[in-house]
Amino acid sequence: MVPQLEAEGSRHITLDIGRKSLGTFMKVGQLRKLLRELKPDIVHARSRLPAWMGWWAIKGMKPAPHFVTTVHGLNSPGRYSAILLRGERVIAVSQTLRDYMLSHYSWLEPARVRVIPRGIDPDAFPYGHRPDDGWRKAFFAEFPSLAGAPLLTLPGRGTRLKGHHDAIELVAELKRRGIDVRLLLLGVVEPGREAYVDELRGLIRARGLDAQVVMTPARSDVRDIYAISSLVLQLSNKPESFGRTVIEALSLCRPVLGYAHGGVGELLAELYPAGRVPPADRERLVERAAELLRVAPPIPMLQSYRLSDMQQATLALYDELTVA
């Protein structure tokens, strides 16, 4: 990304301030010196440790840059996380996240918080995209067991929070009802998660789904995989602040089935209500999956949650602070 940023006119400065150690805080003076040289209008922090560094670095600067923060996750409440709420403007990536912050930090003034959702590039996830024949041939040659039946895709890292067990049980129940599907657990295979993958493999075997379920590492052809999926699943068993998967799949005109909590529930309520089911309600999950596989409601082209929307809203926020 650095070459692209520099080609577009940015200046990239390497300063190791993201490592969680006492040594990192020794670099506050170095950062302050740099800021005094640069004389920025705004310091924008997007995670907790850099926010602490930026906060201390601008202390005592005359004039001090405006301090802006972005909160991306439902972080555990506490003093360490609270630094992200100290910005003159605090960007929340969803209404869910805004409500969460205001409910846990009574001192946070609502007027300082702006909801600016993450955005995707619609050119990267074009409406109605269909992979070319060469990709299809190569994909099904690599994963022949996924051919010949509707494909359900659950993207997500190899962590229990992502709902892989629920997805496997969903396929097992659909099979019991005579509905033949395939399941791709995309991104679940990763270093350090071998025991968890073995656990999932045991459940797959116990349910007699060896021929129906495939697990893979993360891949670069996510767009094409979503495009051939009959359903994209979002089954996290804990609320998340946002659901980029939901936006990417709907942008491609692919149905999404997910638990209606957190940022995922917020997005589905607005963009695809037919894909919402109560959290952890496996019976309703199976029923809704069968309905969507039979006849999925039409998906309109997205008119929001675009990268350009996010950029324009962020620049407008900067103008609030810097334009007299």
N, C-alpha and C positions, 0 to 999 in steps of 0.2 A: 504493500500500500504506500510506503514511503516514496518510491519513485513517482507514482501517480500524483501524490499530494504536492511534491516539489515541482512537477511539470505543470501543475495547475496554479502555481504561485505561492504555495505555502512554504514556510520555513520549518523544518523538523529539527528539534533539538533533543538529543539523547541525554536523559538524566534519570538515573535509577532511583525512583522514588515510590515504587510500587511494592517493594519487598517488605514484608511484615517483620521488622527487626528494629531494635533501638538505634542501630547504626543509620537507619533511614532518616530518623528525626535529626541526626547530626547534619543533614544536608539542607535544613531549613534556611540557613544563612546563605548557602550557595544558590538556592532557589530565589531568595529575596534579592540577592545581587543581580541575578539574571532578569528578574522582573523590573528592577530599577533601570536596567539598561534598555529593556524593550519598551517600557512605558505602555503596557496594554490598557485598553479601555475596560476589558472584561477578563476575569479569570473564571473559567468554567470547569468545574470538577464533576466527574461522573462515577466515582467510586469512593469508598470511605477513607482509605489511607491517603490517597492523593488529595482528598478534600481537607483532611487535617493538615497536610503539608501546605496546601495553598492558603488555608485560613491563617496559620501562624506566619507564613511568609509575608502576607500583605499587612499584618499588624504593624502599625507604626509608620507605614508608607504614607507620604504626603505629596500629592494626593494618592489615595488608595484606589486601585481598580475596583470596579463593581464585581461582586462575588455571586456567581450563578452555579447552581448544582442541578444535577439530574439524578433522580432515584429510579433505579431499574427493577429492584426486587422487593419482596415483602420481608425485609431484614428484621431480625429479632430486635425488639425495642430495647433501647439502652443508650448510655452516653456515647459509646463508640459509633453507633449508627446515627445518632442525633446530629452529628456534624453535617450530614447531608441536608438537614433542614435549616441550616444557618444561612443559606443563600438569601440575597435580596429577592431573588426569584428562585423558586424551587419547581423544577419540572418533574411531573409525575407522568409515567408512560401509559397510565390508564386511570379511569375514574375509580376503579377498584383500589388502586394504589393510593390515590388521593384520599379516599375515605379511610383507608387503613392508617395512613399517617395522621390524619386529623383525630382519629379515635384513640391513638396511642400517645399523642403529644399534645396535651391541652394548650400549651403555650404557642403552638404554631398558628399564626394568623392565616385564615383561609385566603385572604387577598394576595398573599405572597405565592400561592401555589397555582401553577398553570398545568393543565392536562394537555400534553403534546404526545399523542400516540406514536409509536414507532411506525415507520412506513416502509413499503417495499417498492422496488422498481418494477412497474407493470411490464416493461419490456423484457425483464428477466423471467417473469411469470405471466406470459401473454394469454389472454382469454381464449379458451378453446384450443390451446396448443396440443398438437399431436406429434409424438416422436416419429422420426423417420424410420423407414423399414430396416435400415442398417442397424440402428440402435436396438430396435425390437428383436431382431434376429440374434444379436450378440447377447442381449439381456436374457432371453429365454434359453439360449444355449448355456449360459452360465447357471441359470436357475430353472431347469426344465420342469421342476415340480410346481412352479408357480403358474404355468400355462394351463389353459383350458377351463378356468373357473374365475368368478369375480375375485379381484384382489383387494384385500384390506391392508392398509399400510399404517403402522404405528411408528412414527419417527421419535427418537429420543435416546439419550444416553443410557448406559447400563446401570440404572439406579432404580430401586424399588418404587420410588415416588412416581415413576412414569406410567405405571399401570399395566405393565406387561402381563402380569398374572390375569388381570381382568380381560385383556384381549385374547389370551389363550382360552380362557373359560368361555368367552363369547363364541369363538370358533367351534369349540366342543359342543356347545348347546345348539348352535345352528346346524351342525352336522347331525345331531340327534334328531332334529326336526326335519331332516332331509334336505337341508339347504347347503349345497356344496360351495365352499369358498376357500381361498388361500389367504394366508397371513404373512406379511413381511414385517419383521421387527428390525427396523432400519436404524443402525447406529448403536445397537445394544452391545455388540462385541467390541471391547476396548481393553487395553492393558490395565491390569489391576482388578478387573471385574470377572475374572474366570470363575470364581465360586458362584457368583450370581448367575452367570450364563449356564453353568452346570445345573443349578437349581431349576432354571427355566426349562432346560433340556429334559430334566427328569419329569417335570409336569407335562411337557409335550408328549413324552413317551407314555406316561400314565394315562393320558386322555386319548391315546391312539392317533396322534396327529403328526407323526413323523413325515408323512407325505403332504401335509397341508401347511406346515409352518417352516419358514426360513428365517434365520438370524444372520445379520451381516454387520460389519463395521460401518462407520459413517462413509458416505459416498458423495461424489461430486455431481452425480446425475439425478439429484433429488427432483428437479423439475420434471424430468421425463418419467420418473417413477410415480410421482403424484398424478401425472397426466393419464397413466394407464390404470390408476386405482379406481375401483368402484366406490370405495369409501376411504377417507383419510381419518384416522382416529386420534383423539386427544383425550386420554383417560388418566391424567395425573390425579393421584389420590389426595393431593394437597393443593389448595388454590395457588395459582401462579399470577404474577403481576400482569402478564400479557400473554398472547398466544400467537406468535408469528406464524406458526404452522397453519393456523386457521386462515390467516390472510393470504398466505402463499397458495394454499389449495383452492380457496374460493376464487382467487384471482385467475386461476387456471380453469375455472368452471367445474371443479370437482367437489362433490358433497363432503361435508365434514360431520362426524358424529363425535360428540364430546360431553364430558360432565359439565353441568351448568353451575360452575363456581369460579370465583376469581376472574382474571382477565379473559379466560377462554369463554366462560359463561356470558360475560359482558359482550364479547364480540359476536357470539352466536345469537344472543338475544336481538342484537341490532341487524345482523347480516344474514343469518340463516337459522331462524327459530326452529325449523324442523329437525335440526341436528342436536338439539339440547335434550339431555336426560338428567334426572336427579343424580347427584354424586353417589357412587357406590351402589346404585340400584341396578344390579346385574340383570334382573328379570326385565326391567324396562329397557335396558340397553339392548338385550336380544330382540325384544319386540320392535324397537325403533330401527335397529339394523335391518331386520327383515323387511320392514316397511320401505326403507330407503333403497334397499337392493331391488325391491319390486318396482317401485315408482318413486324416484327422487324428485322433489319439487324443483322447479327451474331456479337457476342461480343467476341473478342479474350481474352485469359487469360492475365491478367496484368503482365507486366514485369518490372514495375516501381511503384513508390509510395508505396513501402513496408517499413515496420518498419525497417528492416535491412538496406535498402538504406539510410534512414534518420540517423540511428545510425552511419553508416560508414562515411557518409559525415560530420557529426558533429565531429567525432573523427579526421578526416583528417584536419578539420579546427583547432582543438586544436593543432594538430601537427605543423601546420603552425607557430603558435605562440611560441611553447615551445621547438621544436626540433631545435637545432643549426645546 
